[in-house]
Amino acid sequence: MKILSLLAFLLGLLLVSLSYFSATHNWIWNEVFVILGFIGYTLIISAIAYFLLCLLDKRFDELSK
């Protein structure tokens, strides 16, 4: 699951980068790339949330022992 979350994070970075470059270079179909950028932000936030929850779970297990 961690590998899948890492891949989602990297895919999100790629989508956000494409959205940024489409906005700065006035690409055709800029609106599509903006939507993909929002999807990328969602993937990034989800991956970070998963990693933080894993970290909290690991720390909680260490404290409870």
GROMACS elastic network, one bead per residue, 0.5 to 0.9 nm:
[ bonds ]
;  ai    aj funct       b0    kb
    1     4     6  0.50675   500
    1     5     6  0.61741   500
    1     6     6  0.85927   500
    2     5     6  0.50108   500
    2     6     6  0.61101   500
    2     7     6  0.85821   500
    2    47     6  0.88116   500
    2    50     6  0.83024   500
    2    51     6  0.77117   500
    3     6     6  0.50092   500
    3     7     6  0.61569   500
    3     8     6  0.85720   500
    4     7     6  0.50731   500
    4     8     6  0.61715   500
    4     9     6  0.86316   500
    4    47     6  0.88011   500
    5     9     6  0.62062   500
    5    10     6  0.87131   500
    5    43     6  0.86038   500
    5    44     6  0.89149   500
    5    46     6  0.80146   500
    5    47     6  0.51071   500
    5    48     6  0.82854   500
    5    50     6  0.72858   500
    5    51     6  0.79593   500
    6     9     6  0.50095   500
    6    10     6  0.62809   500
    6    11     6  0.85893   500
    6    47     6  0.67337   500
    6    48     6  0.89614   500
    6    51     6  0.89916   500
    7    10     6  0.50874   500
    7    11     6  0.60304   500
    7    12     6  0.84073   500
    7    47     6  0.87205   500
    8    11     6  0.50615   500
    8    12     6  0.60010   500
    8    13     6  0.86072   500
    8    40     6  0.85412   500
    8    43     6  0.57161   500
    8    44     6  0.68932   500
    8    46     6  0.82911   500
    8    47     6  0.64739   500
    9    12     6  0.50373   500
    9    13     6  0.62977   500
    9    14     6  0.87479   500
    9    40     6  0.81188   500
    9    41     6  0.89570   500
    9    43     6  0.59405   500
    9    45     6  0.80701   500
    9    46     6  0.80408   500
    9    47     6  0.55781   500
    9    48     6  0.77085   500
   10    13     6  0.50292   500
   10    14     6  0.62928   500
   10    15     6  0.87145   500
   10    43     6  0.87021   500
   10    44     6  0.77996   500
   11    14     6  0.50228   500
   11    15     6  0.62114   500
   11    16     6  0.86093   500
   11    40     6  0.69310   500
   11    43     6  0.75774   500
   11    44     6  0.82372   500
   12    15     6  0.51104   500
   12    16     6  0.61007   500
   12    17     6  0.84716   500
   12    36     6  0.88708   500
   12    37     6  0.77757   500
   12    38     6  0.89351   500
   12    39     6  0.71818   500
   12    41     6  0.60910   500
   12    42     6  0.74767   500
   12    43     6  0.52001   500
   12    44     6  0.53319   500
   12    45     6  0.88938   500
   13    16     6  0.51771   500
   13    17     6  0.60621   500
   13    18     6  0.86132   500
   13    37     6  0.87631   500
   13    40     6  0.63716   500
   13    41     6  0.78076   500
   13    43     6  0.85295   500
   13    44     6  0.70775   500
   14    17     6  0.51079   500
   14    18     6  0.62213   500
   14    19     6  0.86444   500
   14    37     6  0.87376   500
   14    40     6  0.74516   500
   15    18     6  0.51094   500
   15    19     6  0.61962   500
   15    20     6  0.86544   500
   15    33     6  0.78537   500
   15    36     6  0.58830   500
   15    37     6  0.52881   500
   15    38     6  0.83278   500
   15    39     6  0.75071   500
   15    40     6  0.50505   500
   15    41     6  0.81972   500
   16    19     6  0.50134   500
   16    20     6  0.61838   500
   16    21     6  0.86953   500
   16    33     6  0.85036   500
   16    34     6  0.82930   500
   16    36     6  0.72191   500
   16    38     6  0.74103   500
   16    39     6  0.81950   500
   16    40     6  0.53757   500
   16    41     6  0.67309   500
   17    20     6  0.50594   500
   17    21     6  0.62081   500
   17    22     6  0.85313   500
   17    37     6  0.76151   500
   17    40     6  0.88701   500
   18    21     6  0.51917   500
   18    22     6  0.60333   500
   18    23     6  0.85830   500
   18    33     6  0.66899   500
   18    34     6  0.85674   500
   18    36     6  0.81606   500
   18    37     6  0.72584   500
   19    22     6  0.51728   500
   19    23     6  0.62701   500
   19    24     6  0.87499   500
   19    30     6  0.77192   500
   19    31     6  0.89343   500
   19    32     6  0.85032   500
   19    34     6  0.52167   500
   19    35     6  0.80037   500
   19    36     6  0.67236   500
   19    37     6  0.50051   500
   19    38     6  0.85787   500
   19    40     6  0.89495   500
   20    23     6  0.52499   500
   20    24     6  0.62738   500
   20    25     6  0.86158   500
   20    33     6  0.83350   500
   20    34     6  0.80064   500
   20    37     6  0.77583   500
   21    24     6  0.51229   500
   21    25     6  0.58724   500
   21    26     6  0.81178   500
   21    27     6  0.80835   500
   22    25     6  0.53821   500
   22    26     6  0.56741   500
   22    28     6  0.79060   500
   22    29     6  0.83328   500
   22    30     6  0.57772   500
   22    31     6  0.89559   500
   22    33     6  0.65862   500
   22    34     6  0.79958   500
   23    26     6  0.54414   500
   23    27     6  0.69345   500
   23    30     6  0.64136   500
   23    31     6  0.89089   500
   23    33     6  0.82008   500
   23    34     6  0.78166   500
   24    27     6  0.81156   500
   26    29     6  0.88151   500
   26    30     6  0.68936   500
   27    30     6  0.56251   500
   27    33     6  0.89533   500
   28    31     6  0.84866   500
   29    32     6  0.54705   500
   29    33     6  0.68101   500
   29    34     6  0.89631   500
   30    33     6  0.51992   500
   30    34     6  0.62615   500
   30    35     6  0.88275   500
   31    34     6  0.50487   500
   31    35     6  0.63896   500
   31    36     6  0.86932   500
   32    35     6  0.52131   500
   32    36     6  0.63004   500
   32    37     6  0.86411   500
   33    37     6  0.60644   500
   33    38     6  0.87330   500
   34    38     6  0.64809   500
   34    39     6  0.87791   500
   35    38     6  0.51646   500
   35    39     6  0.64235   500
   35    40     6  0.86397   500
   36    40     6  0.61109   500
   36    41     6  0.86827   500
   37    41     6  0.62444   500
   37    42     6  0.86403   500
   38    41     6  0.50401   500
   38    42     6  0.62908   500
   38    43     6  0.87028   500
   39    42     6  0.50469   500
   39    43     6  0.62896   500
   39    44     6  0.87115   500
   40    43     6  0.50639   500
   40    44     6  0.61980   500
   40    45     6  0.86281   500
   41    44     6  0.50864   500
   41    45     6  0.61265   500
   41    46     6  0.85019   500
   42    45     6  0.52136   500
   42    46     6  0.60619   500
   42    47     6  0.85700   500
   43    46     6  0.51287   500
   43    47     6  0.61153   500
   43    48     6  0.86161   500
   44    47     6  0.52143   500
   44    48     6  0.62040   500
   44    49     6  0.85626   500
   45    48     6  0.51994   500
   45    49     6  0.60835   500
   45    50     6  0.86298   500
   46    49     6  0.50801   500
   46    50     6  0.62009   500
   46    51     6  0.87486   500
   47    50     6  0.51188   500
   47    51     6  0.63168   500
   47    52     6  0.86571   500
   48    51     6  0.51779   500
   48    52     6  0.61318   500
   48    53     6  0.85813   500
   49    52     6  0.51293   500
   49    53     6  0.61235   500
   49    54     6  0.86073   500
   50    53     6  0.51674   500
   50    54     6  0.62221   500
   50    55     6  0.86443   500
   51    54     6  0.50792   500
   51    55     6  0.61827   500
   51    56     6  0.86567   500
   52    56     6  0.61368   500
   52    57     6  0.85374   500
   53    56     6  0.50353   500
   53    57     6  0.60533   500
   53    58     6  0.85408   500
   54    57     6  0.50842   500
   54    58     6  0.61595   500
   54    59     6  0.86299   500
   55    58     6  0.51500   500
   55    59     6  0.61804   500
   55    60     6  0.85381   500
   56    59     6  0.51103   500
   56    60     6  0.59810   500
   56    61     6  0.85476   500
   57    60     6  0.51099   500
   57    61     6  0.62078   500
   57    62     6  0.87045   500
   58    61     6  0.52232   500
   58    62     6  0.63851   500
   58    63     6  0.88262   500
   59    62     6  0.50711   500
   59    63     6  0.62420   500
   59    64     6  0.86760   500
   60    63     6  0.51082   500
   60    64     6  0.61486   500
   60    65     6  0.88288   500
   61    64     6  0.52273   500
   61    65     6  0.65185   500
   62    65     6  0.55749   500
